[in-house]
Amino acid sequence: MAARGIFERDGFVTSEAVEIDLPPATLPLRIASGAIDLIIVFVLLALIVWIAPWSLVGSDLALLQALVILIVVSAFVAVPVTQETLTRGRTVGKLALGLRTVRDDTGPIGFRHALIRGLTGWVEIWLTLGGVAVLVAATNDKGKRLGDLLAGTYVVRDRSRLQLPPPPAMPDLLMGWAQDTDIGVVPDALAVAVRQFLARSGDLTPPARAATGTALYADLMRHVAPPPPQGAHPEAVMSAVMAERRRRDMIRLDRQDRLRARVLGPDPLAR
């Protein structure tokens, strides 16, 4: 757990434990998407006011107030919450600009997250004309508004070019050992942490590099047998294990593809 803070960055992790960089949305993009959503809300509000059954209210002030509250809540809270819940983090404005709201762990948001953002947005966006939201978003790296801080979410750019980190290289001196090694099921979180460490170790200070490398090496060696040769550098061993793990996965996937093609034949829908 100590290593997670050093290597934590903005990105999605696929089911194959490969990180995909998706940077947070910039503040101007968020303001533009919010302006689009604002236009949609006012159009919807005008439509609701036009078709509302005002004749049924008559001169009853209490019913009039209840109807006005219902219309306002529906337009400014219910509609955005429903959009983000059904589309897993998108509104019309976000969809138009390629943005999406995700959890802090980059997973899809649910109704609870959308509701917290929607209720908070009533205060920080609608009642203050976006002033509080812009002020809070400008004070943190991920551009989070108050609703994001309370809900544990942030907005990412969903149309960025995906970049896969380079796979670890196989050290020549450890190739024979790695190919004969029994590699167990390495947890996805550990595999991602090791790959991130190997890719960024040169950017760390020597104490942080040594402490984190030692911790990750000890965790990884619990899933590897026999132990590496005497004198092998821990980073070289981790690189060898991850490279061999990837090679075996590629062989397994290729074997499955050939078996599937032999049993099912060519895909009639494939071009």
C-alpha positions as CSV (number, residue, x, y, z in Angstrom):
1,M,0.0,0.0,0.0
2,A,2.9,2.4,0.6
3,A,3.9,2.2,-3.1
4,R,0.5,3.1,-4.4
5,G,0.8,6.8,-3.5
6,I,4.1,7.1,-5.5
7,F,2.8,5.6,-8.7
8,E,-0.8,6.8,-8.5
9,R,-1.7,8.8,-11.6
10,D,-4.7,9.6,-13.8
11,G,-5.6,6.6,-15.9
12,F,-7.9,3.7,-16.5
13,V,-6.8,0.1,-16.0
14,T,-8.1,-2.5,-18.3
15,S,-9.1,-6.0,-17.3
16,E,-5.7,-7.2,-18.6
17,A,-4.0,-4.8,-16.0
18,V,-2.7,-2.5,-18.7
19,E,-2.9,1.2,-17.8
20,I,-4.4,3.6,-20.3
21,D,-3.7,7.3,-19.8
22,L,-6.7,9.5,-19.8
23,P,-5.9,13.0,-18.5
24,P,-8.4,15.1,-16.5
25,A,-10.5,17.5,-18.5
26,T,-9.2,21.1,-18.5
27,L,-11.2,23.8,-16.8
28,P,-12.1,25.5,-20.1
29,L,-13.5,22.3,-21.5
30,R,-15.6,21.7,-18.4
31,I,-16.9,25.3,-18.6
32,A,-17.9,24.7,-22.2
33,S,-19.6,21.5,-21.5
34,G,-21.4,23.1,-18.6
35,A,-22.6,26.0,-20.9
36,I,-24.0,23.4,-23.3
37,D,-25.8,21.7,-20.4
38,L,-27.1,25.0,-19.2
39,I,-28.6,25.8,-22.6
40,I,-30.3,22.3,-22.6
41,V,-31.7,22.9,-19.1
42,F,-33.1,26.3,-20.0
43,V,-34.7,24.9,-23.1
44,L,-36.2,22.0,-21.1
45,L,-37.3,24.4,-18.4
46,A,-39.1,26.6,-21.0
47,L,-40.8,23.5,-22.4
48,I,-41.9,22.3,-19.0
49,V,-43.3,25.8,-18.2
50,W,-45.2,25.8,-21.5
51,I,-46.8,22.4,-21.0
52,A,-47.3,22.6,-17.2
53,P,-50.9,22.3,-16.1
54,W,-51.2,25.9,-14.7
55,S,-55.0,25.8,-15.1
56,L,-55.3,23.1,-12.5
57,V,-53.5,25.2,-9.9
58,G,-56.0,28.1,-10.1
59,S,-55.6,30.6,-7.3
60,D,-54.2,28.1,-4.8
61,L,-50.8,29.6,-3.8
62,A,-49.6,26.4,-2.1
63,L,-50.2,24.3,-5.2
64,L,-48.5,27.0,-7.4
65,Q,-45.4,27.0,-5.1
66,A,-45.3,23.1,-5.2
67,L,-45.5,23.1,-8.9
68,V,-42.8,25.7,-9.3
69,I,-40.5,23.7,-7.0
70,L,-41.2,20.5,-8.8
71,I,-40.4,22.1,-12.2
72,V,-37.1,23.7,-10.9
73,V,-35.9,20.5,-9.2
74,S,-36.7,18.4,-12.3
75,A,-34.9,20.7,-14.6
76,F,-31.8,21.6,-12.5
77,V,-31.3,18.4,-10.5
78,A,-33.3,15.4,-11.7
79,V,-32.4,15.7,-15.4
80,P,-28.6,16.0,-14.9
81,V,-28.7,13.2,-12.3
82,T,-30.7,10.9,-14.6
83,Q,-28.4,11.6,-17.6
84,E,-25.2,10.8,-15.6
85,T,-26.7,7.7,-14.1
86,L,-28.0,6.2,-17.3
87,T,-24.9,7.2,-19.4
88,R,-22.4,6.3,-16.7
89,G,-21.0,9.8,-16.3
90,R,-22.1,11.8,-19.3
91,T,-24.4,14.7,-20.0
92,V,-25.2,16.2,-23.3
93,G,-22.4,18.7,-22.9
94,K,-19.9,16.1,-21.9
95,L,-20.9,13.9,-24.8
96,A,-20.5,16.7,-27.2
97,L,-17.0,17.5,-26.0
98,G,-15.8,14.0,-25.3
99,L,-15.8,14.2,-21.5
100,R,-16.9,11.7,-18.9
101,T,-17.3,11.7,-15.1
102,V,-15.6,8.8,-13.3
103,R,-14.8,7.8,-9.8
104,D,-11.5,8.6,-8.2
105,D,-10.5,5.0,-8.9
106,T,-11.4,5.6,-12.6
107,G,-14.4,3.3,-12.4
108,P,-17.9,4.3,-13.7
109,I,-20.1,6.4,-11.4
110,G,-23.4,5.3,-10.1
111,F,-26.6,6.9,-8.9
112,R,-25.2,7.9,-5.6
113,H,-22.3,9.8,-7.2
114,A,-24.6,11.5,-9.7
115,L,-27.0,12.5,-7.0
116,I,-24.3,14.0,-4.8
117,R,-23.0,16.0,-7.8
118,G,-26.5,17.1,-8.8
119,L,-27.5,18.3,-5.4
120,T,-24.2,20.1,-4.8
121,G,-24.4,21.6,-8.3
122,W,-27.7,23.3,-7.4
123,V,-25.7,25.4,-4.9
124,E,-22.3,25.8,-6.6
125,I,-23.4,26.1,-10.2
126,W,-27.0,27.4,-10.4
127,L,-27.3,29.6,-7.3
128,T,-23.8,31.1,-7.7
129,L,-23.8,31.1,-11.5
130,G,-20.9,28.7,-11.5
131,G,-18.6,31.0,-9.5
132,V,-18.0,28.5,-6.6
133,A,-17.5,25.6,-9.0
134,V,-14.9,27.5,-11.1
135,L,-13.1,28.7,-7.9
136,V,-12.9,25.3,-6.4
137,A,-11.9,23.6,-9.7
138,A,-9.1,26.0,-10.1
139,T,-7.5,25.1,-6.8
140,N,-6.8,21.4,-7.5
141,D,-4.9,19.4,-10.2
142,K,-7.9,17.4,-11.4
143,G,-10.2,20.4,-11.8
144,K,-12.7,19.0,-9.3
145,R,-15.6,21.1,-8.3
146,L,-17.2,20.9,-4.8
147,G,-19.6,18.1,-6.0
148,D,-16.7,16.0,-7.3
149,L,-14.8,16.4,-3.9
150,L,-17.9,15.2,-2.0
151,A,-18.8,12.4,-4.4
152,G,-15.2,11.2,-5.0
153,T,-15.3,11.8,-8.7
154,Y,-13.6,13.8,-11.4
155,V,-14.0,14.5,-15.1
156,V,-11.7,13.0,-17.8
157,R,-11.2,13.5,-21.4
158,D,-12.7,10.4,-23.1
159,R,-11.4,11.1,-26.6
160,S,-7.7,11.3,-25.9
161,R,-5.4,9.1,-27.9
162,L,-4.8,6.0,-25.9
163,Q,-1.2,5.2,-25.0
164,L,-0.1,1.9,-23.7
165,P,3.1,1.8,-21.6
166,P,5.9,-0.1,-23.1
167,P,6.2,-3.7,-21.9
168,P,9.1,-4.6,-19.6
169,A,12.2,-5.9,-21.4
170,M,13.6,-9.3,-20.8
171,P,17.2,-9.2,-19.3
172,D,19.4,-11.5,-21.3
173,L,21.1,-12.9,-18.2
174,L,17.8,-13.9,-16.6
175,M,16.0,-15.3,-19.7
176,G,16.9,-18.9,-19.0
177,W,15.8,-18.6,-15.4
178,A,12.5,-16.8,-16.3
179,Q,11.5,-19.4,-18.9
180,D,11.9,-22.2,-16.4
181,T,10.2,-20.3,-13.5
182,D,6.8,-21.1,-12.1
183,I,4.9,-17.8,-12.1
184,G,1.6,-18.0,-10.2
185,V,-1.4,-15.7,-10.4
186,V,0.0,-12.2,-9.9
187,P,-2.8,-9.8,-8.6
188,D,-3.7,-7.2,-11.2
189,A,-2.9,-4.3,-8.7
190,L,0.6,-5.7,-8.1
191,A,1.3,-6.2,-11.8
192,V,0.2,-2.7,-12.6
193,A,2.4,-1.3,-9.7
194,V,5.4,-3.3,-10.9
195,R,5.0,-2.1,-14.5
196,Q,4.6,1.5,-13.4
197,F,7.6,1.3,-11.2
198,L,9.8,-0.2,-13.9
199,A,8.7,2.5,-16.3
200,R,9.2,5.4,-13.9
201,S,12.0,4.2,-11.7
202,G,14.5,6.7,-13.3
203,D,12.3,9.6,-12.2
204,L,12.3,8.6,-8.5
205,T,14.8,9.8,-5.9
206,P,17.3,7.0,-4.9
207,P,15.7,6.5,-1.4
208,A,12.1,6.3,-2.8
209,R,13.3,4.0,-5.6
210,A,15.1,1.6,-3.2
211,A,12.2,1.5,-0.7
212,T,9.5,1.0,-3.3
213,G,11.5,-1.5,-5.4
214,T,12.2,-3.6,-2.3
215,A,8.6,-3.7,-1.3
216,L,7.3,-4.6,-4.8
217,Y,10.1,-7.2,-5.2
218,A,9.1,-8.9,-2.0
219,D,5.4,-9.0,-3.0
220,L,6.2,-10.3,-6.5
221,M,8.5,-13.0,-5.3
222,R,5.6,-14.6,-3.3
223,H,4.2,-15.7,-6.6
224,V,7.4,-16.9,-8.2
225,A,9.4,-20.1,-7.7
226,P,12.3,-21.0,-7.7
227,P,14.1,-17.8,-6.5
228,P,16.2,-15.9,-8.9
229,P,20.0,-16.5,-9.2
230,Q,22.2,-15.1,-6.5
231,G,23.3,-11.5,-7.1
232,A,20.5,-10.7,-9.6
233,H,19.3,-7.1,-9.3
234,P,15.7,-6.8,-8.0
235,E,14.6,-4.5,-10.8
236,A,16.1,-6.9,-13.4
237,V,14.3,-9.8,-11.8
238,M,10.9,-7.9,-11.8
239,S,11.4,-7.0,-15.4
240,A,12.2,-10.6,-16.3
241,V,9.1,-11.9,-14.5
242,M,6.8,-9.4,-16.1
243,A,8.3,-10.0,-19.6
244,E,7.9,-13.8,-19.2
245,R,4.4,-13.4,-17.9
246,R,3.5,-11.3,-20.9
247,R,5.2,-13.8,-23.3
248,R,3.2,-16.7,-21.8
249,D,-0.1,-14.7,-22.0
250,M,0.6,-14.0,-25.7
251,I,1.2,-17.7,-26.3
252,R,-2.0,-18.7,-24.5
253,L,-4.1,-16.1,-26.4
254,D,-2.6,-17.2,-29.7
255,R,-3.4,-20.8,-28.9
256,Q,-7.0,-19.9,-28.0
257,D,-7.4,-18.0,-31.2
258,R,-6.2,-20.9,-33.3
259,L,-8.4,-23.3,-31.5
260,R,-11.4,-21.1,-31.9
261,A,-10.7,-20.7,-35.6
262,R,-10.3,-24.4,-36.0
263,V,-13.5,-25.3,-34.2
264,L,-15.8,-22.4,-35.4
265,G,-14.3,-21.6,-38.7
266,P,-13.8,-18.1,-40.1
267,D,-16.0,-15.4,-38.7
268,P,-18.8,-14.6,-41.3
269,L,-19.0,-11.0,-40.1
270,A,-15.3,-10.4,-40.3
271,R,-14.2,-8.3,-43.2
